[in-house]
Amino acid sequence: MMLKKRILHQLYFFQLENYDIKRYLKMVPGLLLRGAKDHRQELVWTLKLKALTIVSFTLIFAAAVRHIFIIQGIMHFWLYSFVMFFVVFFVCLLFFPLFLIVAMMLLYFPDRFMKRRLILKATKKIRKLRGLTVIGIAGSYGKTTTKEVISTVLSEKFKVLKTPENINTTLGIAGIIQNDLHEDTQIFIVEMGEHQQGDIREICKMIWPKIGIITGINEAHLERMGALENTVATIFELAAGTSGKIFINADDELIMKNYKRYGGEGIFGLYGVANQDLCEYGVNNIIFSQDGSGYDFEIKGSDEISTNLHIALLGEYAPGVAMASVLVGKKLGLDMTAIKNGIQKVKSPKHRLELVPTKNGVTVIDDSYNGNPAGVTAAINVLNKFENKRKIYITPGLVEMGSATKRVHVDLGERLGAVANLVILIKNSVTDYITEGLKGSGFDMKNVLIFESAVEAHNHLGSILKAGDVVLFQNDWTDNYF
């Protein structure tokens, strides 16, 4: 049973790394030396994982059978040969990750063929839907929230399909097209992920977007992308791959610094709050609700007509995202009444600055999915908006920051030091950087609690929290980052 658990553990981490051999190789020594542990997520037995497992065991079986004939040829003693078969089989199982990597290499071309076949079928299907408008959303942060707001608004008039949860790869989107996109769908909103250059371009070739939205650019996935300039270039692949208007976040510094390099100003429409003087619409009289229910604000167009709105999102970006939905809605023929009705139906996406109801007088904000510098800034700013409450921030830090890791986490600590009353950290490779930033801000380190795991931290919350507190859970590392 222990060996079975160990193998499942090794399969689990290969799946977490998206079957990336280079990244998995770095983990192999630890996987071989350490025993299995409990996982916070489930191993998903996809067709690909099943194929890898079968091929891996076939290789191990073949290696053990080969030793039977080698030993029999030398000693001519079948009983000893069969004993050695089981010994060799067992030893090979102890080095299962190596056979898993070989299996992945053997399946590379069949896997690639199947992927290309699915993508080609999805491309052909979407080309045939002449009445369909595809909206592509790219960016280092804010994609899911923007997708949810715009899909809710457009649903006031159209039949809308959106990519679910965090499905944002070419293959995942192709699967949605094949299974869920129908002839009566009028709007298809696609969240587009980027891990390497060319990712957005490949998705655009498949979905052929008529409207694009770029939400923001920062160091998210910098470890994979290599350099921030690569991230900028990859996200702006959406501009080249979109046949119509591109709406961009005017409050994002890197977007504003780079967008003119990727197309004429006529193809871009701007939205935002801090730089609203550059935008078609302005936002005034923004009021944050102390009960955590969101923002009330006024939006005014170039025609000077004002509309009062409420949006049930907590991030300071909420009015700006509402403005983006106004631009897209207007582009597609919605009037302001329909847009307002849609905005007022918006709910926080799960685990993204989501207000979680409680019965003990504690205000809980779940931001466990957000894991990028802009998300951290938004989360800390939200915490700061609550008045006369003890502010508690729980985080393990961020992942895939590459060369920016120390700078990002020292800055996180400094920002927290100016806002939080209690900081709870989950111990890992970036904990020392966060505490360095907290110390630099003059934060009382007696109000810093460090736990060995998220489970341990959560188990102690009952004795830490009290009525009137506001507690924010920021980011949640998957097991491969600990």
PLY file of the C-alpha trace (Angstrom):
ply
format ascii 1.0
element vertex 482
property float x
property float y
property float z
element edge 481
property int vertex1
property int vertex2
end_header
0.00 0.00 0.00
2.86 2.39 0.78
4.37 1.75 -2.66
1.00 2.41 -4.32
0.63 5.68 -2.42
4.17 6.66 -3.41
3.45 6.05 -7.12
0.18 8.00 -6.96
2.12 10.80 -5.27
4.63 10.87 -8.14
1.86 10.85 -10.75
0.10 13.67 -8.90
3.10 15.97 -9.12
3.68 15.20 -12.80
0.09 16.24 -13.45
0.51 19.41 -11.34
3.47 20.35 -13.52
1.30 19.88 -16.64
3.54 16.98 -17.75
6.47 19.37 -18.25
9.52 17.07 -18.21
12.05 19.81 -17.43
10.13 21.06 -14.41
9.35 17.53 -13.22
13.02 16.48 -13.47
13.88 19.11 -10.86
11.42 17.44 -8.50
12.54 13.83 -9.08
15.31 13.72 -6.41
12.87 14.89 -3.77
10.17 12.49 -4.96
12.60 9.56 -4.77
14.01 10.45 -1.36
10.84 11.59 0.42
7.80 9.51 1.14
4.27 10.25 -0.02
2.11 12.80 1.75
-1.54 13.81 1.69
-2.60 16.12 -1.14
-4.96 19.08 -1.05
-6.15 18.35 -4.59
-7.31 15.19 -6.29
-5.38 13.24 -8.91
-7.48 13.47 -12.08
-7.38 10.30 -14.17
-7.45 11.89 -17.59
-6.91 9.83 -20.75
-3.37 11.19 -20.92
-2.52 10.18 -17.35
-3.98 6.72 -17.88
-1.87 6.28 -21.03
1.29 7.44 -19.24
0.65 5.07 -16.35
0.03 2.07 -18.63
3.14 2.76 -20.72
5.26 3.27 -17.57
4.20 -0.09 -16.11
4.71 -1.77 -19.48
8.30 -0.48 -19.55
8.89 -1.72 -16.01
7.40 -5.11 -16.84
9.55 -5.34 -19.97
12.68 -4.51 -17.97
11.87 -7.23 -15.43
11.09 -9.85 -18.12
14.36 -9.04 -19.88
16.23 -9.91 -16.68
14.53 -13.33 -16.58
16.06 -14.28 -19.92
19.43 -12.75 -19.08
19.68 -14.64 -15.78
18.28 -17.84 -17.29
20.88 -17.67 -20.05
23.63 -17.48 -17.45
22.41 -19.77 -14.65
19.79 -22.00 -16.36
17.69 -21.88 -13.19
14.10 -20.79 -13.80
13.03 -20.47 -10.15
15.86 -18.05 -9.42
15.00 -16.16 -12.62
11.40 -15.66 -11.53
12.48 -14.48 -8.07
14.75 -11.94 -9.72
11.85 -10.85 -11.94
9.94 -9.66 -8.87
13.06 -8.10 -7.35
13.78 -6.14 -10.53
10.11 -5.18 -10.89
10.06 -3.84 -7.33
13.33 -1.91 -7.77
12.00 -0.33 -10.98
8.87 0.77 -9.14
11.08 2.61 -6.66
12.37 4.65 -9.60
8.93 5.08 -11.14
9.38 8.82 -12.02
12.19 7.94 -14.43
9.98 5.45 -16.29
7.19 8.05 -16.27
9.49 10.52 -18.04
10.48 7.91 -20.63
6.77 7.12 -21.17
6.09 10.81 -21.74
8.84 10.94 -24.35
7.47 7.87 -26.11
3.97 9.35 -26.15
5.11 12.80 -27.28
4.21 12.44 -30.96
0.92 10.52 -30.47
-0.05 13.10 -27.83
0.87 15.98 -30.14
-1.10 14.40 -33.01
-4.22 14.03 -30.86
-3.93 17.62 -29.65
-3.54 19.01 -33.17
-6.50 16.93 -34.34
-8.74 18.29 -31.58
-7.59 21.87 -32.20
-8.18 21.53 -35.95
-11.70 20.20 -35.38
-12.45 23.08 -32.98
-11.07 25.62 -35.49
-13.26 24.27 -38.30
-16.33 24.24 -36.07
-15.94 27.84 -34.91
-15.36 29.07 -38.49
-18.74 27.68 -39.53
-20.66 29.67 -36.87
-21.18 32.88 -38.82
-23.47 34.46 -36.22
-20.96 34.04 -33.41
-18.95 36.87 -31.84
-15.82 35.71 -30.00
-14.30 37.87 -27.26
-10.74 37.07 -26.16
-9.43 38.16 -22.75
-5.68 38.15 -22.03
-3.52 39.47 -19.22
-1.35 38.56 -16.25
-4.20 39.28 -13.85
-7.90 40.19 -13.82
-8.95 37.86 -16.64
-11.49 35.80 -14.74
-13.16 38.74 -13.02
-13.39 40.64 -16.31
-14.81 37.55 -18.01
-17.46 37.13 -15.33
-18.57 40.78 -15.39
-18.74 41.03 -19.18
-20.51 37.69 -19.58
-23.11 38.71 -16.97
-23.75 42.01 -18.75
-23.95 40.53 -22.24
-26.30 37.81 -21.00
-28.95 40.53 -20.70
-29.34 40.39 -24.48
-27.40 37.44 -25.89
-26.93 33.73 -25.36
-23.41 33.65 -23.93
-20.90 30.85 -23.48
-17.75 31.49 -21.44
-14.77 29.29 -20.74
-15.34 27.82 -17.26
-13.21 28.42 -14.16
-9.52 28.49 -15.07
-9.65 26.66 -18.42
-7.48 28.91 -20.58
-5.14 26.72 -22.67
-5.51 25.95 -26.36
-6.43 22.33 -25.68
-8.86 23.16 -22.88
-10.60 25.80 -25.00
-10.77 23.37 -27.95
-12.58 20.91 -25.68
-15.12 23.56 -24.68
-15.72 24.41 -28.36
-16.29 20.76 -29.23
-18.57 19.97 -26.30
-20.38 23.17 -25.32
-20.43 25.61 -28.25
-23.68 25.33 -30.20
-25.20 26.99 -33.24
-27.51 29.19 -31.16
-24.61 30.60 -29.11
-24.21 34.30 -29.93
-21.25 35.31 -27.76
-18.26 33.15 -26.82
-15.98 34.71 -24.17
-12.56 33.09 -23.96
-10.05 33.52 -21.14
-6.57 33.08 -22.63
-3.61 31.86 -20.57
0.06 32.44 -21.30
3.04 30.38 -20.17
5.33 30.86 -23.16
5.54 33.04 -26.22
3.10 32.04 -28.91
0.38 30.79 -26.52
-2.03 33.68 -27.18
-1.27 33.62 -30.91
-2.14 29.91 -31.08
-5.46 30.46 -29.27
-6.33 33.39 -31.57
-5.73 31.24 -34.66
-8.27 28.79 -33.32
-11.02 31.10 -31.99
-10.66 34.09 -34.36
-11.73 36.82 -31.83
-13.61 39.91 -33.04
-13.15 41.79 -29.76
-10.12 41.64 -27.44
-9.56 42.78 -23.85
-6.15 43.14 -22.21
-6.54 43.39 -18.44
-3.00 43.98 -17.15
0.61 42.86 -17.26
3.00 42.01 -14.42
5.51 39.40 -13.21
3.01 36.52 -13.04
4.58 33.37 -14.62
7.90 35.23 -14.96
9.75 32.02 -14.06
8.28 30.36 -17.13
8.31 33.40 -19.43
11.95 34.26 -18.68
11.64 38.05 -18.98
8.92 40.64 -18.53
9.36 41.76 -22.14
8.39 38.23 -23.23
5.21 38.52 -21.17
4.37 41.87 -22.76
4.94 40.53 -26.29
2.91 37.37 -25.61
-0.11 39.16 -24.15
-0.13 41.69 -26.99
-0.34 38.79 -29.45
-4.06 39.31 -28.87
-3.85 42.65 -30.72
-2.50 40.98 -33.85
-4.95 38.09 -33.59
-8.15 40.12 -33.14
-10.10 41.37 -36.16
-11.84 44.24 -34.36
-11.51 46.51 -31.32
-9.09 45.89 -28.44
-10.09 47.30 -25.04
-7.14 47.87 -22.70
-6.75 48.78 -19.03
-5.51 52.38 -18.94
-4.60 52.00 -15.25
-1.92 49.40 -16.01
1.53 50.94 -16.43
2.99 48.25 -18.70
-0.03 48.28 -21.00
0.12 52.05 -21.43
3.87 51.98 -21.94
3.71 49.37 -24.70
0.36 49.35 -26.50
1.28 51.79 -29.27
4.01 49.38 -30.39
1.40 46.76 -31.19
-1.04 48.65 -33.40
-2.48 52.01 -34.29
-4.36 53.94 -31.63
-7.61 53.49 -33.57
-7.85 49.78 -32.72
-7.59 50.39 -28.97
-10.30 51.55 -26.57
-9.30 52.49 -23.00
-11.00 51.82 -19.68
-9.94 52.55 -16.11
-10.40 54.80 -13.10
-7.03 56.32 -12.21
-6.49 57.40 -15.83
-10.13 57.93 -16.73
-9.33 61.26 -18.39
-7.96 59.12 -21.26
-11.14 57.05 -21.48
-14.51 57.44 -23.13
-16.27 57.01 -19.77
-15.48 58.47 -16.36
-16.22 57.17 -12.86
-17.14 59.46 -9.93
-18.35 59.29 -6.33
-16.95 55.83 -5.57
-18.15 54.56 -2.17
-16.93 51.31 -0.57
-19.53 49.47 1.54
-18.14 48.62 4.98
-20.23 45.45 5.07
-18.16 44.12 2.17
-21.03 44.20 -0.32
-19.05 46.12 -2.96
-19.03 49.62 -4.45
-21.54 52.28 -5.36
-20.38 54.70 -8.04
-21.46 56.95 -10.86
-20.40 56.41 -14.46
-20.58 59.22 -17.00
-20.15 59.07 -20.76
-18.96 61.63 -23.27
-22.62 62.63 -23.70
-22.56 63.82 -20.04
-25.34 61.39 -19.12
-24.67 59.79 -15.71
-25.77 56.40 -14.37
-25.60 55.25 -10.74
-24.34 51.70 -10.35
-23.59 49.10 -7.68
-21.20 46.20 -8.23
-20.69 43.37 -5.75
-16.90 43.15 -6.13
-14.35 44.16 -3.49
-11.25 45.03 -5.52
-10.54 48.68 -6.31
-10.51 47.62 -9.94
-14.28 46.93 -9.81
-15.49 50.28 -11.24
-12.86 50.01 -13.99
-14.01 46.52 -14.95
-17.59 47.81 -14.96
-16.43 50.49 -17.41
-14.94 47.76 -19.62
-18.31 46.00 -19.64
-19.98 49.26 -20.66
-17.59 49.62 -23.62
-18.09 46.04 -24.77
-21.85 46.20 -24.19
-22.17 49.42 -26.18
-20.01 47.95 -28.94
-22.45 45.05 -29.24
-25.60 47.18 -29.14
-26.76 47.08 -25.51
-28.36 50.17 -24.02
-27.34 51.52 -20.62
-30.43 50.08 -18.90
-29.47 46.53 -19.90
-25.83 47.15 -18.98
-26.83 48.49 -15.54
-29.08 45.49 -14.92
-26.22 43.16 -15.83
-23.64 44.92 -13.63
-25.97 44.75 -10.65
-26.25 40.96 -11.10
-22.48 40.44 -10.96
-21.14 38.15 -8.22
-17.53 37.69 -7.14
-15.81 34.78 -8.90
-15.02 31.96 -6.51
-11.83 32.49 -4.45
-11.14 35.94 -5.97
-11.77 38.54 -3.28
-14.94 36.64 -2.51
-16.89 37.63 0.60
-17.66 34.43 2.52
-20.71 34.53 4.83
-20.05 33.64 8.49
-22.14 33.44 11.65
-19.46 34.46 14.16
-19.09 38.15 13.39
-15.85 37.64 11.43
-15.62 39.11 7.93
-13.89 36.53 5.72
-12.51 37.39 2.27
-11.35 34.46 0.15
-8.69 35.53 -2.37
-7.00 32.14 -2.42
-6.88 31.84 -6.20
-5.18 35.16 -6.88
-1.41 34.73 -7.00
0.23 37.71 -8.69
1.61 41.09 -7.56
-1.41 43.07 -8.81
-3.71 40.69 -6.93
-1.69 41.20 -3.75
-1.90 44.98 -4.10
-5.66 44.79 -4.68
-6.11 42.48 -1.69
-4.11 44.67 0.70
-5.98 47.77 -0.50
-9.31 46.04 0.16
-8.20 45.09 3.67
-7.20 48.70 4.28
-10.70 49.93 3.40
-12.29 48.30 6.43
-12.53 50.71 9.36
-12.42 49.92 13.09
-11.68 46.25 12.56
-8.66 44.06 13.34
-7.15 43.27 9.95
-5.66 39.78 9.50
-3.83 38.65 6.35
-3.00 34.99 5.65
-0.66 34.08 2.79
2.06 31.65 1.68
3.34 34.26 -0.80
3.48 34.02 -4.59
4.94 31.49 -7.03
6.70 31.62 -10.40
8.16 35.08 -9.79
11.55 34.02 -11.15
14.27 36.65 -10.69
11.71 39.03 -9.15
10.95 36.67 -6.23
12.82 38.54 -3.50
11.79 42.02 -4.63
8.11 41.08 -4.93
7.95 39.47 -1.48
9.92 42.13 0.36
7.51 44.65 -1.17
4.57 42.47 -0.09
5.86 42.53 3.49
6.35 46.30 3.44
2.82 46.87 2.14
1.34 44.50 4.73
3.25 46.24 7.50
1.40 49.46 6.81
-2.08 47.88 6.83
-2.40 44.60 8.74
-2.70 44.09 12.49
-1.83 40.38 12.31
0.02 38.51 9.55
-0.15 34.72 9.29
2.42 33.07 7.00
2.69 29.52 5.66
6.37 28.54 5.83
8.11 28.02 2.50
10.92 29.39 0.33
9.65 33.01 0.32
8.70 33.40 3.99
11.99 35.07 4.94
11.55 37.69 2.21
8.08 38.61 3.50
9.33 38.90 7.08
12.22 41.05 5.85
9.71 43.44 4.33
7.58 43.44 7.48
10.61 44.29 9.62
11.61 47.03 7.20
8.17 48.62 7.58
8.53 48.72 11.37
5.84 46.07 11.89
5.71 44.51 15.38
6.99 40.98 14.68
5.08 39.69 17.70
2.06 39.97 15.44
3.49 37.57 12.86
2.53 33.90 13.13
4.29 31.30 10.97
2.85 27.81 10.47
4.39 24.78 8.78
1.36 24.15 6.56
-1.93 25.70 5.47
-3.79 22.92 7.28
-2.01 23.73 10.55
-2.75 27.45 10.14
-6.44 26.85 9.47
-6.69 24.53 12.48
-5.48 27.34 14.75
-7.81 30.02 13.40
-10.56 29.16 15.88
-8.37 30.36 18.75
-7.07 33.40 16.84
-10.15 35.02 15.29
-12.80 36.96 17.18
-15.95 38.87 16.35
-15.26 42.10 14.48
-12.13 40.81 12.72
-11.70 40.94 8.98
-9.49 38.13 7.67
-8.23 37.82 4.10
-6.88 34.57 2.66
-4.48 35.48 -0.16
-3.21 32.82 -2.60
-3.00 29.09 -2.02
0.07 27.24 -3.28
-0.48 23.87 -4.87
1.65 21.04 -3.42
4.37 21.27 -6.08
5.52 24.67 -4.77
6.20 23.60 -1.17
0 1
1 2
2 3
3 4
4 5
5 6
6 7
7 8
8 9
9 10
10 11
11 12
12 13
13 14
14 15
15 16
16 17
17 18
18 19
19 20
20 21
21 22
22 23
23 24
24 25
25 26
26 27
27 28
28 29
29 30
30 31
31 32
32 33
33 34
34 35
35 36
36 37
37 38
38 39
39 40
40 41
41 42
42 43
43 44
44 45
45 46
46 47
47 48
48 49
49 50
50 51
51 52
52 53
53 54
54 55
55 56
56 57
57 58
58 59
59 60
60 61
61 62
62 63
63 64
64 65
65 66
66 67
67 68
68 69
69 70
70 71
71 72
72 73
73 74
74 75
75 76
76 77
77 78
78 79
79 80
80 81
81 82
82 83
83 84
84 85
85 86
86 87
87 88
88 89
89 90
90 91
91 92
92 93
93 94
94 95
95 96
96 97
97 98
98 99
99 100
100 101
101 102
102 103
103 104
104 105
105 106
106 107
107 108
108 109
109 110
110 111
111 112
112 113
113 114
114 115
115 116
116 117
117 118
118 119
119 120
120 121
121 122
122 123
123 124
124 125
125 126
126 127
127 128
128 129
129 130
130 131
131 132
132 133
133 134
134 135
135 136
136 137
137 138
138 139
139 140
140 141
141 142
142 143
143 144
144 145
145 146
146 147
147 148
148 149
149 150
150 151
151 152
152 153
153 154
154 155
155 156
156 157
157 158
158 159
159 160
160 161
161 162
162 163
163 164
164 165
165 166
166 167
167 168
168 169
169 170
170 171
171 172
172 173
173 174
174 175
175 176
176 177
177 178
178 179
179 180
180 181
181 182
182 183
183 184
184 185
185 186
186 187
187 188
188 189
189 190
190 191
191 192
192 193
193 194
194 195
195 196
196 197
197 198
198 199
199 200
200 201
201 202
202 203
203 204
204 205
205 206
206 207
207 208
208 209
209 210
210 211
211 212
212 213
213 214
214 215
215 216
216 217
217 218
218 219
219 220
220 221
221 222
222 223
223 224
224 225
225 226
226 227
227 228
228 229
229 230
230 231
231 232
232 233
233 234
234 235
235 236
236 237
237 238
238 239
239 240
240 241
241 242
242 243
243 244
244 245
245 246
246 247
247 248
248 249
249 250
250 251
251 252
252 253
253 254
254 255
255 256
256 257
257 258
258 259
259 260
260 261
261 262
262 263
263 264
264 265
265 266
266 267
267 268
268 269
269 270
270 271
271 272
272 273
273 274
274 275
275 276
276 277
277 278
278 279
279 280
280 281
281 282
282 283
283 284
284 285
285 286
286 287
287 288
288 289
289 290
290 291
291 292
292 293
293 294
294 295
295 296
296 297
297 298
298 299
299 300
300 301
301 302
302 303
303 304
304 305
305 306
306 307
307 308
308 309
309 310
310 311
311 312
312 313
313 314
314 315
315 316
316 317
317 318
318 319
319 320
320 321
321 322
322 323
323 324
324 325
325 326
326 327
327 328
328 329
329 330
330 331
331 332
332 333
333 334
334 335
335 336
336 337
337 338
338 339
339 340
340 341
341 342
342 343
343 344
344 345
345 346
346 347
347 348
348 349
349 350
350 351
351 352
352 353
353 354
354 355
355 356
356 357
357 358
358 359
359 360
360 361
361 362
362 363
363 364
364 365
365 366
366 367
367 368
368 369
369 370
370 371
371 372
372 373
373 374
374 375
375 376
376 377
377 378
378 379
379 380
380 381
381 382
382 383
383 384
384 385
385 386
386 387
387 388
388 389
389 390
390 391
391 392
392 393
393 394
394 395
395 396
396 397
397 398
398 399
399 400
400 401
401 402
402 403
403 404
404 405
405 406
406 407
407 408
408 409
409 410
410 411
411 412
412 413
413 414
414 415
415 416
416 417
417 418
418 419
419 420
420 421
421 422
422 423
423 424
424 425
425 426
426 427
427 428
428 429
429 430
430 431
431 432
432 433
433 434
434 435
435 436
436 437
437 438
438 439
439 440
440 441
441 442
442 443
443 444
444 445
445 446
446 447
447 448
448 449
449 450
450 451
451 452
452 453
453 454
454 455
455 456
456 457
457 458
458 459
459 460
460 461
461 462
462 463
463 464
464 465
465 466
466 467
467 468
468 469
469 470
470 471
471 472
472 473
473 474
474 475
475 476
476 477
477 478
478 479
479 480
480 481
